[in-house]
Structures are given as C-alpha cells and as structure tokens.
Amino acid sequence: MVDTDSFKKNGFFTYSFESLTSLDFIQARCTEFAKDFFGDRFTTLANYHLLEVSNEQHEDFQYALFNQLNTDKYHRQFVLDNLAVFTALFGPDIDVQTNLYLRIARPSKETDNIGIHRDTDYGNSAYEVSLSLPLVSQVEGCGLNVIPQSHLFTQHNVRQFNREDVERGAPKNKMGFLYAPKEILGITDEQLHCISLPYGDGLGFSLGLIHGQKANKTNMTRWSIDFRIKNSFHPLTKNLKAGYYTPLKRSVVCEMGDEYYKLNDSERETLIGEL
C-alpha cells in the first residue's frame, strides 16, 4: 500500500500498481488512434514528436483522442481494478473525476504543458488527490516536477497572465490548459524534483502541492493521463463545476442513507451537507 507517512510529509507518493488491464487498454487506444489519424507515418507513442506535425494538427489530434478516452472512461475502471489501494487512502466512499486529462508533451514544446502551478489556485480543494499515470515509461527528466512539502507552504505570490495559445472554452482549454494561468513567483529550479516513472507506476499528490512541467527537455514525447479522486463526503470549493466528479463506490451505510432520504425527502433539509 501507499506509504502514508511519507505522503503526509512530502505531499506526494509513487506507487507500482498491480492491475494494469485498464491502463493497457488506454495505451492501446492511443496507439491505434494515432495510427488511424496519421497513417504509416506514426511509429510509437514515445517517438510521436518525430512526425513533426504543426501545432494545429497536434491539438486537433489530441482533442479528438481526449474525447475518445472520455467516451471510454477506462480511468474509472482502473480505480476499480486497484480499489484496495484507493480505499486505504480515501475510505469506502469514493468519487472520481468524470473526465480524465490527456497530456502529450513533445520535446522542447513549452506550449504542450501548463507550467509549474498549484491546483488549489484554480478552484480545487486540498481534500482532493491527483493521480498521474504515464502511458510510456519515462526516461530520466521526462516526468512531472514536484516541490516536496510545498503543500505545507502558507503563502506564495502569483502573477496572473493570459496565454496567447489558449482561449476560454476552446478545445485546448477543455483539455485542461489554462487561458489565464497563475505563475508562482520565486520558484527556483533547485526546488523542483522530477518524478520519472516506468509504465505501471503512478504519481499521486495533494492538490495543494506545487507541481508541473514547463517543457519536456528529453528526446521522447511524454504521454500520460491524470485525474482527481476524493472521498465522497470531503468538501469542494464553490468554484468547481457541477458534474466534475461522479460517484465510483459507496459504502453500505452510504447506500442505506441514500435510500432513506429517497423515501423521506423532506428530511434532507435538516442535513448540514449532502452528496
């Protein structure tokens, strides 16, 4: 299981998952989709950048694949397949982000990334955890960067600016790219710790942790998915959009409570909070 003492101290963990059937499906879907989209020019996911497609072609491809993966929703099955790991962290009542994010970071392409950031600056809460899963084993320096223990920082200064390559509501924005990102000031390269993982391992972190990648400095394309997980009863910020999470598993007590309030709906208003 996850080393929870280290997780609490550093704000992140890595874990080697045993059941990879769903992740294998996602990886295969990406490979097949790329072959259909680009034809014989495509070879492997790691060498995707050798296609030398335009940024427009790349974004069209990524958005189409992003939509396909969120039609499949195999990231939710991945959590079910490895449920013991997640119930140990969250308890038996688990919500999973409805749609995953697909990350494709080509070498030296800063616009393929969302930079160094903290998710609690964008409407998420510290009760949520993000899980990043590589779709290709990462060479050293290819993974996400984290600042260990930065989930315990009490203050940080940011500078908000508009990205010229991201419009609000556009496909790139829907894929998780920020149109008005908040740059964290005072971050040095020495603080960043790169977590490069083999296929089958995952990086989990508190949404209060400073993390990200400015540009992929290796000679391979970084492919990964990520999505958030939380306990069903943990609070969310008011800024989070409706439907961002959907239930995955419910304890028997929660199911009994849901059934009770279906039959006694007028008593719901006496609750401090509800699902």
Secondary structure as UniProt FT lines:
FT   HELIX           4..10
FT   STRAND          12..16
FT   HELIX           21..38
FT   HELIX           39..41
FT   TURN            46..47
FT   HELIX           48..51
FT   HELIX           55..72
FT   HELIX           74..81
FT   HELIX           83..90
FT   STRAND          94..97
FT   STRAND          101..105
FT   HELIX           110..112
FT   STRAND          115..118
FT   HELIX           119..122
FT   TURN            126..127
FT   STRAND          129..134
FT   TURN            140..141
FT   STRAND          144..146
FT   TURN            148..149
FT   HELIX           150..152
FT   STRAND          158..160
FT   TURN            164..165
FT   TURN            168..169
FT   HELIX           171..174
FT   TURN            175..176
FT   STRAND          182..184
FT   TURN            185..186
FT   HELIX           189..191
FT   STRAND          193..195
FT   TURN            199..200
FT   STRAND          201..206
FT   TURN            207..208
FT   STRAND          210..213
FT   STRAND          222..231
FT   TURN            232..233
FT   TURN            238..239
FT   TURN            242..243
FT   STRAND          245..249
FT   HELIX           252..263
FT   HELIX           265..270
//
